[in-house]
Structure formats: C-alpha cells, structure tokens
Amino acid sequence: MAGALEKPITYFFPPFSSGPQAEDLSPKEKELVSLFRQLGHEALENVAMGQLRTLVEAADQTTRKQLWEDAKKDAEERGIELP
C-alpha cells in the first residue's frame, strides 16, 4: 500500500510519543525536571517521588473536600438537603 500511494510506511502509523517534549513544558515543569535530575541518586529520587505523590494526594483530598463543601452550600441555598 505504501508503495502504491508513494508514502513511507511510517505515514500509516501514529507518531511514537515518549511523553511531553521539552517545548511543551511550562517553566515550572522544566525547573522541576532540572531539580530532579540534580538529585543524582536513586534513593533521593525515590524520596522526592514519594513526597510529590503525597503532596498530590493531599491536594486531591483538599480539592474533593472543597468541592463537597461548595456543593452542600449550593444545595442549601437551593433548599436541597444533602446527606
């Protein structure tokens, strides 16, 4: 098919992606990558990843709690009782 259409075989497959490219990163994301690379030791990298995961989980829980509180307030204003 590639020959008949005079296209390279790679034309028929989506581009391989290994994650975001450097030009797609914000300045803060670039700084995070740079700082992580400066750790230079697997044990320190594991600690950093654990701390980041904990921070993400805490932020997620805070966001869910705030969304629930906002929903309860909105329901209350509308006269709807939530559990």
C-alpha atoms as an extended CHARMM CRD file, in Angstrom:
* protein
*
        83  EXT
         1         1  MET       CA              0.0000000000        0.0000000000        0.0000000000  PROA      1               0.0000000000
         2         2  ALA       CA              2.8190000000        2.3910000000        0.9120000000  PROA      2               0.0000000000
         3         3  GLY       CA              4.3990000000        1.8540000000       -2.4740000000  PROA      3               0.0000000000
         4         4  ALA       CA              1.1360000000        2.2700000000       -4.3480000000  PROA      4               0.0000000000
         5         5  LEU       CA              0.4310000000        5.5500000000       -2.5560000000  PROA      5               0.0000000000
         6         6  GLU       CA              4.0770000000        6.6250000000       -2.6950000000  PROA      6               0.0000000000
         7         7  LYS       CA              4.1590000000        7.1890000000        1.0580000000  PROA      7               0.0000000000
         8         8  PRO       CA              6.6840000000        5.9010000000        3.5850000000  PROA      8               0.0000000000
         9         9  ILE       CA              5.4460000000        3.0630000000        5.7790000000  PROA      9               0.0000000000
        10        10  THR       CA              5.6350000000        5.3490000000        8.8170000000  PROA      10              0.0000000000
        11        11  TYR       CA              2.9170000000        7.5020000000        7.2000000000  PROA      11              0.0000000000
        12        12  PHE       CA              0.3570000000        4.8560000000        8.2070000000  PROA      12              0.0000000000
        13        13  PHE       CA              1.2440000000        4.7670000000       11.9020000000  PROA      13              0.0000000000
        14        14  PRO       CA              0.7300000000        7.4200000000       14.5820000000  PROA      14              0.0000000000
        15        15  PRO       CA              3.9180000000        9.1240000000       15.7150000000  PROA      15              0.0000000000
        16        16  PHE       CA              5.6420000000        7.4320000000       18.6310000000  PROA      16              0.0000000000
        17        17  SER       CA              5.3770000000        9.5080000000       21.7570000000  PROA      17              0.0000000000
        18        18  SER       CA              7.6560000000        9.1270000000       24.7240000000  PROA      18              0.0000000000
        19        19  GLY       CA              5.8670000000       11.7610000000       26.7590000000  PROA      19              0.0000000000
        20        20  PRO       CA              5.8370000000       15.5290000000       26.6560000000  PROA      20              0.0000000000
        21        21  GLN       CA              8.5630000000       17.2400000000       24.6900000000  PROA      21              0.0000000000
        22        22  ALA       CA             10.7150000000       19.9760000000       26.2680000000  PROA      22              0.0000000000
        23        23  GLU       CA              8.9200000000       22.6780000000       24.2830000000  PROA      23              0.0000000000
        24        24  ASP       CA              5.6010000000       21.5070000000       25.7610000000  PROA      24              0.0000000000
        25        25  LEU       CA              6.7180000000       22.0660000000       29.3620000000  PROA      25              0.0000000000
        26        26  SER       CA              5.9840000000       25.1920000000       31.3770000000  PROA      26              0.0000000000
        27        27  PRO       CA              8.8830000000       26.9860000000       33.0840000000  PROA      27              0.0000000000
        28        28  LYS       CA              7.9190000000       25.4130000000       36.4250000000  PROA      28              0.0000000000
        29        29  GLU       CA              7.7970000000       21.9320000000       34.8960000000  PROA      29              0.0000000000
        30        30  LYS       CA             11.2390000000       22.4870000000       33.3630000000  PROA      30              0.0000000000
        31        31  GLU       CA             12.5530000000       23.6010000000       36.7590000000  PROA      31              0.0000000000
        32        32  LEU       CA             11.0610000000       20.5190000000       38.4140000000  PROA      32              0.0000000000
        33        33  VAL       CA             12.7780000000       18.2300000000       35.8970000000  PROA      33              0.0000000000
        34        34  SER       CA             16.0590000000       20.1080000000       36.3280000000  PROA      34              0.0000000000
        35        35  LEU       CA             15.9300000000       19.8860000000       40.1260000000  PROA      35              0.0000000000
        36        36  PHE       CA             15.0130000000       16.1970000000       39.9990000000  PROA      36              0.0000000000
        37        37  ARG       CA             17.9580000000       15.4440000000       37.7280000000  PROA      37              0.0000000000
        38        38  GLN       CA             20.2810000000       17.2610000000       40.1110000000  PROA      38              0.0000000000
        39        39  LEU       CA             19.4580000000       14.7730000000       42.8670000000  PROA      39              0.0000000000
        40        40  GLY       CA             21.6570000000       12.2580000000       41.1020000000  PROA      40              0.0000000000
        41        41  HSD       CA             20.9400000000        9.3270000000       43.3990000000  PROA      41              0.0000000000
        42        42  GLU       CA             18.1600000000        6.7760000000       43.1480000000  PROA      42              0.0000000000
        43        43  ALA       CA             17.3830000000        6.8580000000       46.8680000000  PROA      43              0.0000000000
        44        44  LEU       CA             16.9460000000       10.6340000000       46.7960000000  PROA      44              0.0000000000
        45        45  GLU       CA             14.8550000000       10.3690000000       43.6410000000  PROA      45              0.0000000000
        46        46  ASN       CA             12.5940000000        7.8490000000       45.3980000000  PROA      46              0.0000000000
        47        47  VAL       CA             12.1840000000       10.1810000000       48.3780000000  PROA      47              0.0000000000
        48        48  ALA       CA             11.3420000000       13.0890000000       46.0560000000  PROA      48              0.0000000000
        49        49  MET       CA              8.7930000000       10.9980000000       44.1580000000  PROA      49              0.0000000000
        50        50  GLY       CA              7.1990000000        9.8780000000       47.4290000000  PROA      50              0.0000000000
        51        51  GLN       CA              6.9310000000       13.4520000000       48.6590000000  PROA      51              0.0000000000
        52        52  LEU       CA              5.4260000000       14.5780000000       45.3810000000  PROA      52              0.0000000000
        53        53  ARG       CA              2.8820000000       11.7430000000       45.4160000000  PROA      53              0.0000000000
        54        54  THR       CA              1.9230000000       12.6540000000       48.9940000000  PROA      54              0.0000000000
        55        55  LEU       CA              1.5130000000       16.2930000000       48.0160000000  PROA      55              0.0000000000
        56        56  VAL       CA             -0.6740000000       15.3640000000       45.0320000000  PROA      56              0.0000000000
        57        57  GLU       CA             -2.8460000000       13.0960000000       47.2080000000  PROA      57              0.0000000000
        58        58  ALA       CA             -3.2240000000       15.8160000000       49.8470000000  PROA      58              0.0000000000
        59        59  ALA       CA             -4.1410000000       18.3900000000       47.2150000000  PROA      59              0.0000000000
        60        60  ASP       CA             -6.6310000000       15.9610000000       45.6730000000  PROA      60              0.0000000000
        61        61  GLN       CA             -8.2590000000       15.3180000000       49.0590000000  PROA      61              0.0000000000
        62        62  THR       CA             -8.4050000000       19.0520000000       49.7600000000  PROA      62              0.0000000000
        63        63  THR       CA             -9.9780000000       19.6760000000       46.3650000000  PROA      63              0.0000000000
        64        64  ARG       CA            -12.5970000000       16.9350000000       46.9030000000  PROA      64              0.0000000000
        65        65  LYS       CA            -13.3970000000       18.2970000000       50.3600000000  PROA      65              0.0000000000
        66        66  GLN       CA            -13.7600000000       21.8380000000       48.9920000000  PROA      66              0.0000000000
        67        67  LEU       CA            -15.9620000000       20.6290000000       46.1260000000  PROA      67              0.0000000000
        68        68  TRP       CA            -18.1990000000       18.7760000000       48.6100000000  PROA      68              0.0000000000
        69        69  GLU       CA            -18.4630000000       21.8330000000       50.8360000000  PROA      69              0.0000000000
        70        70  ASP       CA            -19.2920000000       24.0140000000       47.8250000000  PROA      70              0.0000000000
        71        71  ALA       CA            -21.9370000000       21.5080000000       46.6850000000  PROA      71              0.0000000000
        72        72  LYS       CA            -23.5210000000       21.4130000000       50.1490000000  PROA      72              0.0000000000
        73        73  LYS       CA            -23.6060000000       25.2080000000       50.3030000000  PROA      73              0.0000000000
        74        74  ASP       CA            -25.1470000000       25.4170000000       46.8340000000  PROA      74              0.0000000000
        75        75  ALA       CA            -27.7250000000       22.7670000000       47.7240000000  PROA      75              0.0000000000
        76        76  GLU       CA            -28.5660000000       24.5470000000       50.9600000000  PROA      76              0.0000000000
        77        77  GLU       CA            -29.1190000000       27.7890000000       49.0600000000  PROA      77              0.0000000000
        78        78  ARG       CA            -31.4810000000       25.9160000000       46.7330000000  PROA      78              0.0000000000
        79        79  GLY       CA            -33.3420000000       24.2550000000       49.5900000000  PROA      79              0.0000000000
        80        80  ILE       CA            -31.9880000000       20.7910000000       48.8320000000  PROA      80              0.0000000000
        81        81  GLU       CA            -30.8770000000       18.5980000000       51.7140000000  PROA      81              0.0000000000
        82        82  LEU       CA            -27.7130000000       16.5770000000       51.2090000000  PROA      82              0.0000000000
        83        83  PRO       CA            -26.5190000000       13.7830000000       53.4970000000  PROA      83              0.0000000000
